[in-house]
Amino acid sequence: MIVNATDLKNNLGKYLRDCTKEKIIIASNGRKIAILCAYEEYQGNINSDGLVRERTEAFDYAPRTVPYEEFLALTEGNEKRYEYIDGEVYLLTTISRKAHLF
């Protein structure tokens, strides 16, 4: 079942009961952002501190150096912000419009 975030907020109790029967996919602005599911379903992935263990094989990070021309090709016409340092490309995080810098 897919529900939008506002509907989830307004009917949290209903969806907490429903998630014991099926996974609830939460969408915001038409984009799927989270899953609400029964505690028992993920209990095997939760350690004694109550933290969820992630599978590290899902992340594939292999740093490599690239020529400056490749960096320019990557950033050309791209809305994301990158930084080029010693041949490595870094994706910069965005600052929330609500955040105050001073």
Biopython code that builds the backbone (N, CA, C, O; Angstrom):
import numpy as np
from Bio.PDB.StructureBuilder import StructureBuilder

atoms = [
    (1, "MET", "N", (0.843, -1.162, 0.000)),
    (1, "MET", "CA", (0.000, 0.000, 0.000)),
    (1, "MET", "C", (0.896, 1.236, 0.000)),
    (1, "MET", "O", (1.877, 1.293, 0.742)),
    (2, "ILE", "N", (0.566, 2.214, -0.821)),
    (2, "ILE", "CA", (1.312, 3.464, -0.877)),
    (2, "ILE", "C", (0.431, 4.589, -0.336)),
    (2, "ILE", "O", (-0.715, 4.746, -0.758)),
    (3, "VAL", "N", (0.975, 5.371, 0.604)),
    (3, "VAL", "CA", (0.253, 6.503, 1.173)),
    (3, "VAL", "C", (1.160, 7.725, 1.135)),
    (3, "VAL", "O", (2.384, 7.599, 1.153)),
    (4, "ASN", "N", (0.559, 8.901, 1.083)),
    (4, "ASN", "CA", (1.399, 10.098, 1.118)),
    (4, "ASN", "C", (1.693, 10.481, 2.565)),
    (4, "ASN", "O", (0.980, 10.074, 3.483)),
    (5, "ALA", "N", (2.737, 11.258, 2.755)),
    (5, "ALA", "CA", (3.215, 11.587, 4.099)),
    (5, "ALA", "C", (2.167, 12.320, 4.926)),
    (5, "ALA", "O", (2.063, 12.098, 6.132)),
    (6, "THR", "N", (1.396, 13.184, 4.293)),
    (6, "THR", "CA", (0.360, 13.922, 5.028)),
    (6, "THR", "C", (-0.719, 12.983, 5.535)),
    (6, "THR", "O", (-1.170, 13.106, 6.674)),
    (7, "ASP", "N", (-1.134, 12.050, 4.696)),
    (7, "ASP", "CA", (-2.150, 11.075, 5.111)),
    (7, "ASP", "C", (-1.624, 10.215, 6.255)),
    (7, "ASP", "O", (-2.363, 9.896, 7.186)),
    (8, "LEU", "N", (-0.349, 9.841, 6.185)),
    (8, "LEU", "CA", (0.256, 9.059, 7.267)),
    (8, "LEU", "C", (0.230, 9.849, 8.572)),
    (8, "LEU", "O", (-0.120, 9.316, 9.625)),
    (9, "LYS", "N", (0.603, 11.118, 8.491)),
    (9, "LYS", "CA", (0.621, 11.962, 9.690)),
    (9, "LYS", "C", (-0.775, 12.082, 10.302)),
    (9, "LYS", "O", (-0.936, 12.016, 11.521)),
    (10, "ASN", "N", (-1.774, 12.257, 9.449)),
    (10, "ASN", "CA", (-3.143, 12.447, 9.936)),
    (10, "ASN", "C", (-3.800, 11.163, 10.430)),
    (10, "ASN", "O", (-4.745, 11.219, 11.217)),
    (11, "ASN", "N", (-3.311, 10.000, 9.977)),
    (11, "ASN", "CA", (-3.928, 8.713, 10.320)),
    (11, "ASN", "C", (-2.899, 7.704, 10.813)),
    (11, "ASN", "O", (-2.971, 6.524, 10.469)),
    (12, "LEU", "N", (-1.952, 8.154, 11.609)),
    (12, "LEU", "CA", (-0.846, 7.289, 12.040)),
    (12, "LEU", "C", (-1.341, 6.017, 12.720)),
    (12, "LEU", "O", (-0.834, 4.936, 12.419)),
    (13, "GLY", "N", (-2.297, 6.106, 13.613)),
    (13, "GLY", "CA", (-2.795, 4.926, 14.323)),
    (13, "GLY", "C", (-3.326, 3.865, 13.370)),
    (13, "GLY", "O", (-3.062, 2.676, 13.548)),
    (14, "LYS", "N", (-4.072, 4.293, 12.365)),
    (14, "LYS", "CA", (-4.616, 3.356, 11.372)),
    (14, "LYS", "C", (-3.477, 2.641, 10.634)),
    (14, "LYS", "O", (-3.515, 1.424, 10.451)),
    (15, "TYR", "N", (-2.468, 3.407, 10.213)),
    (15, "TYR", "CA", (-1.380, 2.794, 9.452)),
    (15, "TYR", "C", (-0.465, 1.937, 10.332)),
    (15, "TYR", "O", (0.146, 0.988, 9.840)),
    (16, "LEU", "N", (-0.365, 2.258, 11.617)),
    (16, "LEU", "CA", (0.389, 1.386, 12.518)),
    (16, "LEU", "C", (-0.295, 0.023, 12.634)),
    (16, "LEU", "O", (0.377, -1.007, 12.695)),
    (17, "ARG", "N", (-1.621, 0.017, 12.664)),
    (17, "ARG", "CA", (-2.348, -1.267, 12.685)),
    (17, "ARG", "C", (-2.217, -1.985, 11.343)),
    (17, "ARG", "O", (-2.021, -3.200, 11.306)),
    (18, "ASP", "N", (-2.323, -1.238, 10.237)),
    (18, "ASP", "CA", (-2.260, -1.836, 8.903)),
    (18, "ASP", "C", (-0.891, -2.424, 8.583)),
    (18, "ASP", "O", (-0.796, -3.387, 7.822)),
    (19, "CYS", "N", (0.168, -1.857, 9.155)),
    (19, "CYS", "CA", (1.506, -2.344, 8.800)),
    (19, "CYS", "C", (1.775, -3.746, 9.337)),
    (19, "CYS", "O", (2.734, -4.390, 8.912)),
    (20, "THR", "N", (0.948, -4.229, 10.261)),
    (20, "THR", "CA", (1.115, -5.608, 10.726)),
    (20, "THR", "C", (0.614, -6.595, 9.676)),
    (20, "THR", "O", (0.948, -7.779, 9.722)),
    (21, "LYS", "N", (-0.193, -6.102, 8.724)),
    (21, "LYS", "CA", (-0.732, -6.958, 7.659)),
    (21, "LYS", "C", (0.041, -6.824, 6.358)),
    (21, "LYS", "O", (0.185, -7.797, 5.618)),
    (22, "GLU", "N", (0.540, -5.621, 6.072)),
    (22, "GLU", "CA", (1.293, -5.373, 4.841)),
    (22, "GLU", "C", (2.202, -4.170, 5.028)),
    (22, "GLU", "O", (1.971, -3.340, 5.907)),
    (23, "LYS", "N", (3.232, -4.075, 4.204)),
    (23, "LYS", "CA", (4.144, -2.941, 4.262)),
    (23, "LYS", "C", (3.428, -1.696, 3.752)),
    (23, "LYS", "O", (2.646, -1.756, 2.803)),
    (24, "ILE", "N", (3.709, -0.573, 4.395)),
    (24, "ILE", "CA", (3.154, 0.713, 3.993)),
    (24, "ILE", "C", (4.298, 1.525, 3.392)),
    (24, "ILE", "O", (5.271, 1.823, 4.084)),
    (25, "ILE", "N", (4.194, 1.883, 2.126)),
    (25, "ILE", "CA", (5.201, 2.710, 1.465)),
    (25, "ILE", "C", (4.744, 4.154, 1.577)),
    (25, "ILE", "O", (3.620, 4.487, 1.201)),
    (26, "ILE", "N", (5.616, 5.010, 2.094)),
    (26, "ILE", "CA", (5.284, 6.411, 2.313)),
    (26, "ILE", "C", (5.905, 7.240, 1.199)),
    (26, "ILE", "O", (7.099, 7.136, 0.917)),
    (27, "ALA", "N", (5.070, 8.068, 0.569)),
    (27, "ALA", "CA", (5.518, 8.911, -0.537)),
    (27, "ALA", "C", (5.378, 10.376, -0.156)),
    (27, "ALA", "O", (4.483, 10.759, 0.597)),
    (28, "SER", "N", (6.276, 11.180, -0.689)),
    (28, "SER", "CA", (6.218, 12.624, -0.502)),
    (28, "SER", "C", (6.515, 13.271, -1.845)),
    (28, "SER", "O", (7.534, 12.987, -2.474)),
    (29, "ASN", "N", (5.621, 14.136, -2.271)),
    (29, "ASN", "CA", (5.748, 14.775, -3.589)),
    (29, "ASN", "C", (5.899, 13.755, -4.711)),
    (29, "ASN", "O", (6.664, 13.960, -5.653)),
    (30, "GLY", "N", (5.159, 12.652, -4.598)),
    (30, "GLY", "CA", (5.176, 11.622, -5.632)),
    (30, "GLY", "C", (6.400, 10.724, -5.618)),
    (30, "GLY", "O", (6.536, 9.875, -6.499)),
    (31, "ARG", "N", (7.294, 10.879, -4.650)),
    (31, "ARG", "CA", (8.515, 10.076, -4.568)),
    (31, "ARG", "C", (8.458, 9.174, -3.352)),
    (31, "ARG", "O", (8.180, 9.643, -2.249)),
    (32, "LYS", "N", (8.716, 7.892, -3.533)),
    (32, "LYS", "CA", (8.720, 6.937, -2.422)),
    (32, "LYS", "C", (9.924, 7.240, -1.533)),
    (32, "LYS", "O", (11.056, 7.311, -2.012)),
    (33, "ILE", "N", (9.665, 7.422, -0.207)),
    (33, "ILE", "CA", (10.759, 7.828, 0.678)),
    (33, "ILE", "C", (10.998, 6.898, 1.858)),
    (33, "ILE", "O", (12.089, 6.902, 2.428)),
    (34, "ALA", "N", (9.999, 6.097, 2.238)),
    (34, "ALA", "CA", (10.186, 5.250, 3.417)),
    (34, "ALA", "C", (9.207, 4.091, 3.397)),
    (34, "ALA", "O", (8.240, 4.082, 2.635)),
    (35, "ILE", "N", (9.479, 3.109, 4.255)),
    (35, "ILE", "CA", (8.591, 1.960, 4.408)),
    (35, "ILE", "C", (8.257, 1.821, 5.884)),
    (35, "ILE", "O", (9.135, 1.898, 6.744)),
    (36, "LEU", "N", (6.992, 1.617, 6.163)),
    (36, "LEU", "CA", (6.527, 1.334, 7.517)),
    (36, "LEU", "C", (6.130, -0.132, 7.543)),
    (36, "LEU", "O", (5.270, -0.559, 6.773)),
    (37, "CYS", "N", (6.747, -0.897, 8.419)),
    (37, "CYS", "CA", (6.428, -2.321, 8.488)),
    (37, "CYS", "C", (6.387, -2.761, 9.947)),
    (37, "CYS", "O", (6.797, -2.022, 10.843)),
    (38, "ALA", "N", (5.899, -3.945, 10.168)),
    (38, "ALA", "CA", (5.776, -4.485, 11.519)),
    (38, "ALA", "C", (7.162, -4.703, 12.141)),
    (38, "ALA", "O", (8.109, -5.075, 11.448)),
    (39, "TYR", "N", (7.268, -4.471, 13.431)),
    (39, "TYR", "CA", (8.520, -4.631, 14.158)),
    (39, "TYR", "C", (9.066, -6.051, 14.009)),
    (39, "TYR", "O", (10.265, -6.245, 13.811)),
    (40, "GLU", "N", (8.178, -7.038, 14.106)),
    (40, "GLU", "CA", (8.612, -8.434, 14.025)),
    (40, "GLU", "C", (9.291, -8.746, 12.689)),
    (40, "GLU", "O", (10.175, -9.599, 12.620)),
    (41, "GLU", "N", (8.876, -8.058, 11.644)),
    (41, "GLU", "CA", (9.430, -8.320, 10.317)),
    (41, "GLU", "C", (10.913, -7.971, 10.240)),
    (41, "GLU", "O", (11.665, -8.638, 9.529)),
    (42, "TYR", "N", (11.343, -6.939, 10.958)),
    (42, "TYR", "CA", (12.733, -6.514, 10.919)),
    (42, "TYR", "C", (13.482, -6.763, 12.216)),
    (42, "TYR", "O", (14.594, -6.265, 12.390)),
    (43, "GLN", "N", (12.909, -7.506, 13.109)),
    (43, "GLN", "CA", (13.524, -7.760, 14.403)),
    (43, "GLN", "C", (14.899, -8.401, 14.262)),
    (43, "GLN", "O", (15.783, -8.143, 15.080)),
    (44, "GLY", "N", (15.094, -9.224, 13.249)),
    (44, "GLY", "CA", (16.392, -9.865, 13.044)),
    (44, "GLY", "C", (17.480, -8.894, 12.642)),
    (44, "GLY", "O", (18.662, -9.215, 12.758)),
    (45, "ASN", "N", (17.108, -7.707, 12.169)),
    (45, "ASN", "CA", (18.086, -6.709, 11.756)),
    (45, "ASN", "C", (18.326, -5.645, 12.820)),
    (45, "ASN", "O", (19.031, -4.670, 12.560)),
    (46, "ILE", "N", (17.761, -5.808, 14.005)),
    (46, "ILE", "CA", (17.902, -4.817, 15.062)),
    (46, "ILE", "C", (18.796, -5.383, 16.156)),
    (46, "ILE", "O", (18.558, -6.485, 16.648)),
    (47, "ASN", "N", (19.837, -4.622, 16.541)),
    (47, "ASN", "CA", (20.751, -5.119, 17.571)),
    (47, "ASN", "C", (20.222, -4.804, 18.965)),
    (47, "ASN", "O", (19.134, -4.244, 19.102)),
    (48, "SER", "N", (20.971, -5.153, 19.988)),
    (48, "SER", "CA", (20.505, -5.013, 21.371)),
    (48, "SER", "C", (20.298, -3.552, 21.782)),
    (48, "SER", "O", (19.579, -3.283, 22.744)),
    (49, "ASP", "N", (20.914, -2.614, 21.074)),
    (49, "ASP", "CA", (20.727, -1.194, 21.369)),
    (49, "ASP", "C", (19.498, -0.615, 20.684)),
    (49, "ASP", "O", (19.181, 0.561, 20.865)),
    (50, "GLY", "N", (18.801, -1.437, 19.896)),
    (50, "GLY", "CA", (17.631, -0.952, 19.182)),
    (50, "GLY", "C", (17.961, -0.286, 17.860)),
    (50, "GLY", "O", (17.097, 0.334, 17.240)),
    (51, "LEU", "N", (19.218, -0.412, 17.422)),
    (51, "LEU", "CA", (19.619, 0.194, 16.160)),
    (51, "LEU", "C", (19.511, -0.813, 15.024)),
    (51, "LEU", "O", (19.790, -1.997, 15.213)),
    (52, "VAL", "N", (19.116, -0.359, 13.869)),
    (52, "VAL", "CA", (18.978, -1.232, 12.705)),
    (52, "VAL", "C", (20.344, -1.454, 12.082)),
    (52, "VAL", "O", (21.092, -0.503, 11.855)),
    (53, "ARG", "N", (20.666, -2.703, 11.808)),
    (53, "ARG", "CA", (21.917, -3.021, 11.134)),
    (53, "ARG", "C", (21.697, -2.939, 9.638)),
    (53, "ARG", "O", (20.719, -3.480, 9.121)),
    (54, "GLU", "N", (22.601, -2.266, 8.937)),
    (54, "GLU", "CA", (22.523, -2.175, 7.492)),
    (54, "GLU", "C", (23.480, -3.174, 6.874)),
    (54, "GLU", "O", (24.510, -3.518, 7.454)),
    (55, "ARG", "N", (23.124, -3.626, 5.700)),
    (55, "ARG", "CA", (24.009, -4.511, 4.964)),
    (55, "ARG", "C", (25.025, -3.657, 4.219)),
    (55, "ARG", "O", (24.651, -2.841, 3.377)),
    (56, "THR", "N", (26.290, -3.836, 4.517)),
    (56, "THR", "CA", (27.317, -3.004, 3.904)),
    (56, "THR", "C", (27.524, -3.316, 2.433)),
    (56, "THR", "O", (28.030, -2.469, 1.697)),
    (57, "GLU", "N", (27.154, -4.493, 1.985)),
    (57, "GLU", "CA", (27.347, -4.800, 0.572)),
    (57, "GLU", "C", (26.458, -3.942, -0.326)),
    (57, "GLU", "O", (26.646, -3.929, -1.542)),
    (58, "ALA", "N", (25.499, -3.229, 0.251)),
    (58, "ALA", "CA", (24.642, -2.355, -0.541)),
    (58, "ALA", "C", (25.395, -1.107, -0.985)),
    (58, "ALA", "O", (24.974, -0.435, -1.927)),
    (59, "PHE", "N", (26.505, -0.788, -0.318)),
    (59, "PHE", "CA", (27.273, 0.393, -0.653)),
    (59, "PHE", "C", (28.488, -0.012, -1.467)),
    (59, "PHE", "O", (29.236, -0.908, -1.074)),
    (60, "ASP", "N", (28.682, 0.639, -2.587)),
    (60, "ASP", "CA", (29.813, 0.338, -3.449)),
    (60, "ASP", "C", (30.602, 1.623, -3.666)),
    (60, "ASP", "O", (30.357, 2.357, -4.623)),
    (61, "TYR", "N", (31.540, 1.887, -2.781)),
    (61, "TYR", "CA", (32.346, 3.097, -2.889)),
    (61, "TYR", "C", (33.786, 2.705, -3.150)),
    (61, "TYR", "O", (34.434, 2.074, -2.315)),
    (62, "ALA", "N", (34.271, 3.079, -4.295)),
    (62, "ALA", "CA", (35.653, 2.814, -4.642)),
    (62, "ALA", "C", (36.252, 4.119, -5.160)),
    (62, "ALA", "O", (36.080, 4.454, -6.332)),
    (63, "PRO", "N", (36.954, 4.862, -4.297)),
    (63, "PRO", "CA", (37.498, 6.140, -4.749)),
    (63, "PRO", "C", (38.515, 5.948, -5.856)),
    (63, "PRO", "O", (39.290, 4.992, -5.852)),
    (64, "ARG", "N", (38.500, 6.864, -6.794)),
    (64, "ARG", "CA", (39.481, 6.821, -7.873)),
    (64, "ARG", "C", (39.750, 8.254, -8.310)),
    (64, "ARG", "O", (38.903, 9.132, -8.151)),
    (65, "THR", "N", (40.909, 8.475, -8.849)),
    (65, "THR", "CA", (41.224, 9.810, -9.350)),
    (65, "THR", "C", (40.771, 9.898, -10.806)),
    (65, "THR", "O", (40.813, 8.923, -11.557)),
    (66, "VAL", "N", (40.343, 11.088, -11.170)),
    (66, "VAL", "CA", (39.876, 11.315, -12.540)),
    (66, "VAL", "C", (40.554, 12.558, -13.078)),
    (66, "VAL", "O", (40.914, 13.450, -12.310)),
    (67, "PRO", "N", (40.732, 12.628, -14.383)),
    (67, "PRO", "CA", (41.303, 13.848, -14.956)),
    (67, "PRO", "C", (40.307, 15.013, -14.835)),
    (67, "PRO", "O", (39.098, 14.809, -14.733)),
    (68, "TYR", "N", (40.842, 16.217, -14.848)),
    (68, "TYR", "CA", (40.006, 17.404, -14.695)),
    (68, "TYR", "C", (38.953, 17.493, -15.808)),
    (68, "TYR", "O", (37.846, 17.977, -15.570)),
    (69, "GLU", "N", (39.279, 17.040, -16.994)),
    (69, "GLU", "CA", (38.334, 17.079, -18.115)),
    (69, "GLU", "C", (37.105, 16.203, -17.820)),
    (69, "GLU", "O", (35.985, 16.566, -18.179)),
    (70, "GLU", "N", (37.315, 15.051, -17.168)),
    (70, "GLU", "CA", (36.202, 14.182, -16.805)),
    (70, "GLU", "C", (35.330, 14.858, -15.737)),
    (70, "GLU", "O", (34.105, 14.741, -15.760)),
    (71, "PHE", "N", (35.971, 15.559, -14.811)),
    (71, "PHE", "CA", (35.226, 16.316, -13.803)),
    (71, "PHE", "C", (34.355, 17.380, -14.471)),
    (71, "PHE", "O", (33.188, 17.544, -14.116)),
    (72, "LEU", "N", (34.920, 18.095, -15.431)),
    (72, "LEU", "CA", (34.156, 19.119, -16.138)),
    (72, "LEU", "C", (32.958, 18.512, -16.881)),
    (72, "LEU", "O", (31.869, 19.085, -16.886)),
    (73, "ALA", "N", (33.166, 17.366, -17.498)),
    (73, "ALA", "CA", (32.073, 16.693, -18.211)),
    (73, "ALA", "C", (30.979, 16.252, -17.248)),
    (73, "ALA", "O", (29.798, 16.321, -17.587)),
    (74, "LEU", "N", (31.352, 15.803, -16.058)),
    (74, "LEU", "CA", (30.381, 15.368, -15.056)),
    (74, "LEU", "C", (29.534, 16.533, -14.571)),
    (74, "LEU", "O", (28.323, 16.396, -14.399)),
    (75, "THR", "N", (30.164, 17.673, -14.350)),
    (75, "THR", "CA", (29.462, 18.807, -13.750)),
    (75, "THR", "C", (28.732, 19.678, -14.758)),
    (75, "THR", "O", (27.873, 20.472, -14.374)),
    (76, "GLU", "N", (29.050, 19.548, -16.028)),
    (76, "GLU", "CA", (28.423, 20.394, -17.038)),
    (76, "GLU", "C", (26.925, 20.093, -17.147)),
    (76, "GLU", "O", (26.529, 18.967, -17.447)),
    (77, "GLY", "N", (26.111, 21.101, -16.901)),
    (77, "GLY", "CA", (24.662, 20.951, -16.989)),
    (77, "GLY", "C", (24.055, 20.166, -15.838)),
    (77, "GLY", "O", (22.873, 19.826, -15.889)),
    (78, "ASN", "N", (24.822, 19.872, -14.813)),
    (78, "ASN", "CA", (24.345, 19.098, -13.673)),
    (78, "ASN", "C", (23.978, 20.056, -12.551)),
    (78, "ASN", "O", (24.756, 20.951, -12.222)),
    (79, "GLU", "N", (22.796, 19.877, -11.957)),
    (79, "GLU", "CA", (22.357, 20.760, -10.882)),
    (79, "GLU", "C", (23.040, 20.454, -9.547)),
    (79, "GLU", "O", (23.060, 21.301, -8.654)),
    (80, "LYS", "N", (23.585, 19.274, -9.409)),
    (80, "LYS", "CA", (24.274, 18.920, -8.162)),
    (80, "LYS", "C", (25.607, 19.653, -8.108)),
    (80, "LYS", "O", (26.181, 20.010, -9.137)),
    (81, "ARG", "N", (26.086, 19.870, -6.886)),
    (81, "ARG", "CA", (27.334, 20.584, -6.699)),
    (81, "ARG", "C", (28.455, 19.603, -6.363)),
    (81, "ARG", "O", (28.319, 18.768, -5.469)),
    (82, "TYR", "N", (29.555, 19.718, -7.086)),
    (82, "TYR", "CA", (30.701, 18.846, -6.892)),
    (82, "TYR", "C", (31.933, 19.683, -6.600)),
    (82, "TYR", "O", (31.992, 20.869, -6.925)),
    (83, "GLU", "N", (32.921, 19.038, -5.978)),
    (83, "GLU", "CA", (34.198, 19.682, -5.719)),
    (83, "GLU", "C", (35.293, 18.740, -6.205)),
    (83, "GLU", "O", (35.195, 17.525, -6.034)),
    (84, "TYR", "N", (36.327, 19.302, -6.807)),
    (84, "TYR", "CA", (37.440, 18.523, -7.359)),
    (84, "TYR", "C", (38.674, 18.806, -6.516)),
    (84, "TYR", "O", (39.192, 19.922, -6.526)),
    (85, "ILE", "N", (39.153, 17.788, -5.778)),
    (85, "ILE", "CA", (40.312, 17.953, -4.902)),
    (85, "ILE", "C", (41.298, 16.829, -5.163)),
    (85, "ILE", "O", (40.969, 15.653, -5.008)),
    (86, "ASP", "N", (42.497, 17.193, -5.557)),
    (86, "ASP", "CA", (43.575, 16.222, -5.806)),
    (86, "ASP", "C", (43.121, 15.072, -6.703)),
    (86, "ASP", "O", (43.477, 13.918, -6.463)),
    (87, "GLY", "N", (42.347, 15.379, -7.722)),
    (87, "GLY", "CA", (41.932, 14.360, -8.674)),
    (87, "GLY", "C", (40.711, 13.563, -8.268)),
    (87, "GLY", "O", (40.253, 12.717, -9.036)),
    (88, "GLU", "N", (40.164, 13.807, -7.072)),
    (88, "GLU", "CA", (38.969, 13.100, -6.623)),
    (88, "GLU", "C", (37.773, 14.036, -6.656)),
    (88, "GLU", "O", (37.900, 15.231, -6.388)),
    (89, "VAL", "N", (36.602, 13.483, -6.987)),
    (89, "VAL", "CA", (35.379, 14.261, -7.096)),
    (89, "VAL", "C", (34.525, 13.997, -5.864)),
    (89, "VAL", "O", (34.296, 12.846, -5.491)),
    (90, "TYR", "N", (34.055, 15.073, -5.235)),
    (90, "TYR", "CA", (33.223, 14.971, -4.047)),
    (90, "TYR", "C", (31.877, 15.628, -4.327)),
    (90, "TYR", "O", (31.816, 16.743, -4.847)),
    (91, "LEU", "N", (30.801, 14.931, -3.979)),
    (91, "LEU", "CA", (29.466, 15.500, -4.074)),
    (91, "LEU", "C", (29.226, 16.319, -2.823)),
    (91, "LEU", "O", (29.350, 15.806, -1.711)),
    (92, "LEU", "N", (28.886, 17.581, -2.989)),
    (92, "LEU", "CA", (28.647, 18.460, -1.848)),
    (92, "LEU", "C", (27.207, 18.327, -1.398)),
    (92, "LEU", "O", (26.304, 18.173, -2.220)),
    (93, "THR", "N", (26.996, 18.388, -0.103)),
    (93, "THR", "CA", (25.637, 18.331, 0.420)),
    (93, "THR", "C", (24.994, 19.693, 0.266)),
    (93, "THR", "O", (25.677, 20.716, 0.235)),
    (94, "THR", "N", (23.676, 19.697, 0.171)),
    (94, "THR", "CA", (22.969, 20.964, 0.029)),
    (94, "THR", "C", (22.587, 21.492, 1.397)),
    (94, "THR", "O", (22.353, 20.722, 2.328)),
    (95, "ILE", "N", (22.527, 22.777, 1.512)),
    (95, "ILE", "CA", (22.109, 23.427, 2.745)),
    (95, "ILE", "C", (20.622, 23.699, 2.638)),
    (95, "ILE", "O", (20.146, 24.232, 1.636)),
    (96, "SER", "N", (19.902, 23.334, 3.667)),
    (96, "SER", "CA", (18.476, 23.567, 3.687)),
    (96, "SER", "C", (18.187, 25.054, 3.588)),
    (96, "SER", "O", (18.900, 25.869, 4.174)),
    (97, "ARG", "N", (17.147, 25.410, 2.850)),
    (97, "ARG", "CA", (16.771, 26.814, 2.717)),
    (97, "ARG", "C", (16.378, 27.396, 4.068)),
    (97, "ARG", "O", (16.439, 28.609, 4.265)),
    (98, "LYS", "N", (15.978, 26.543, 4.990)),
    (98, "LYS", "CA", (15.569, 27.002, 6.307)),
    (98, "LYS", "C", (16.772, 27.190, 7.230)),
    (98, "LYS", "O", (16.656, 27.824, 8.279)),
    (99, "ALA", "N", (17.919, 26.647, 6.848)),
    (99, "ALA", "CA", (19.094, 26.749, 7.710)),
    (99, "ALA", "C", (19.658, 28.164, 7.668)),
    (99, "ALA", "O", (19.696, 28.796, 6.612)),
    (100, "HIS", "N", (20.085, 28.643, 8.795)),
    (100, "HIS", "CA", (20.698, 29.959, 8.888)),
    (100, "HIS", "C", (22.204, 29.785, 8.999)),
    (100, "HIS", "O", (22.685, 29.012, 9.828)),
    (101, "LEU", "N", (22.939, 30.494, 8.174)),
    (101, "LEU", "CA", (24.382, 30.368, 8.194)),
    (101, "LEU", "C", (25.010, 31.242, 9.270)),
    (101, "LEU", "O", (26.112, 30.947, 9.732)),
    (102, "PHE", "N", (24.335, 32.306, 9.677)),
    (102, "PHE", "CA", (24.896, 33.218, 10.692)),
    (102, "PHE", "C", (23.938, 33.364, 11.836)),
    (102, "PHE", "O", (24.223, 34.087, 12.791)),
]
sb = StructureBuilder()
sb.init_structure("model")
sb.init_model(0)
sb.init_chain("A")
sb.init_seg("    ")
for serial, (resi, resn, name, xyz) in enumerate(atoms, 1):
    if name == "N":
        sb.init_residue(resn, " ", resi, " ")
    sb.init_atom(name, np.array(xyz, "f"), 0.0, 1.0, " ", f" {name:<3s}", serial, name[0])
structure = sb.get_structure()
